Amino acid sequence: MPKTLNRCEALAKIDRDIAEGERHVAEQIALIRWMSAECLDTSLAQRLLFNLEQILQHWHAHRQLILEANPQDQTQDL
């Protein structure tokens, strides 16, 4: 049986995921800046940053869908 989360639990989880994703993006930007200052190739690091930013955008969209979901349905399968 799939685990179900109520709306508040789902929002709390996606908010934690978003915060962690934002931290990863910030760390990757700092790493790219350091690599650039050291004249290192940043192409892979920049691709990873792009992917992290895409995931973060999807999480923000997911959060919006949760907010727009029917507030009467408090136990949707996620």
C-alpha positions as CSV (number, residue, x, y, z in Angstrom):
1,M,0.0,0.0,0.0
2,P,1.5,3.4,-1.0
3,K,2.3,5.8,1.8
4,T,-0.1,8.8,1.8
5,L,0.7,12.3,3.0
6,N,-1.8,14.9,4.0
7,R,-1.4,18.3,2.4
8,C,0.5,19.8,5.3
9,E,3.0,16.9,5.4
10,A,3.4,17.1,1.6
11,L,4.1,20.8,1.8
12,A,6.6,20.4,4.6
13,K,8.4,17.7,2.7
14,I,8.6,19.7,-0.6
15,D,9.7,22.7,1.4
16,R,12.6,20.7,2.9
17,D,13.5,19.4,-0.6
18,I,13.5,22.9,-2.0
19,A,15.7,24.2,0.8
20,E,18.2,21.4,0.3
21,G,18.1,22.0,-3.5
22,E,18.8,25.7,-3.0
23,R,21.7,24.8,-0.8
24,H,23.1,22.4,-3.4
25,V,22.8,25.1,-6.1
26,A,24.6,27.7,-3.9
27,E,27.4,25.2,-3.2
28,Q,27.7,24.4,-6.9
29,I,27.9,28.1,-7.8
30,A,30.7,28.6,-5.2
31,L,32.5,25.5,-6.5
32,I,32.3,26.8,-10.1
33,R,33.7,30.2,-9.0
34,W,36.6,28.6,-7.2
35,M,37.3,26.3,-10.2
36,S,37.2,29.3,-12.5
37,A,39.6,31.2,-10.2
38,E,42.0,28.2,-10.4
39,C,41.7,28.1,-14.2
40,L,40.1,24.6,-14.0
41,D,37.6,23.3,-16.6
42,T,34.1,23.9,-15.3
43,S,32.1,22.3,-18.1
44,L,30.9,19.3,-16.0
45,A,30.3,21.5,-13.0
46,Q,28.2,23.8,-15.1
47,R,26.2,20.9,-16.5
48,L,25.6,19.7,-13.0
49,L,24.5,23.2,-11.9
50,F,22.0,23.2,-14.9
51,N,20.6,19.9,-13.8
52,L,20.3,21.0,-10.2
53,E,18.5,24.2,-11.2
54,Q,16.1,22.1,-13.4
55,I,15.3,19.8,-10.5
56,L,14.7,22.8,-8.3
57,Q,12.3,24.3,-10.9
58,H,10.3,21.0,-10.9
59,W,10.1,21.0,-7.1
60,H,8.8,24.6,-7.2
61,A,6.2,23.5,-9.7
62,H,5.3,20.4,-7.6
63,R,4.8,22.7,-4.6
64,Q,2.5,24.9,-6.6
65,L,0.4,21.9,-7.6
66,I,0.1,20.8,-4.0
67,L,-1.1,24.3,-3.1
68,E,-3.6,24.3,-5.9
69,A,-4.9,20.8,-5.0
70,N,-8.4,20.6,-3.6
71,P,-8.1,21.7,0.0
72,Q,-10.9,19.3,1.0
73,D,-8.8,16.3,-0.1
74,Q,-6.3,16.1,2.8
75,T,-5.0,12.6,2.0
76,Q,-3.9,12.5,-1.6
77,D,-1.4,9.8,-2.7
78,L,1.9,11.5,-3.6
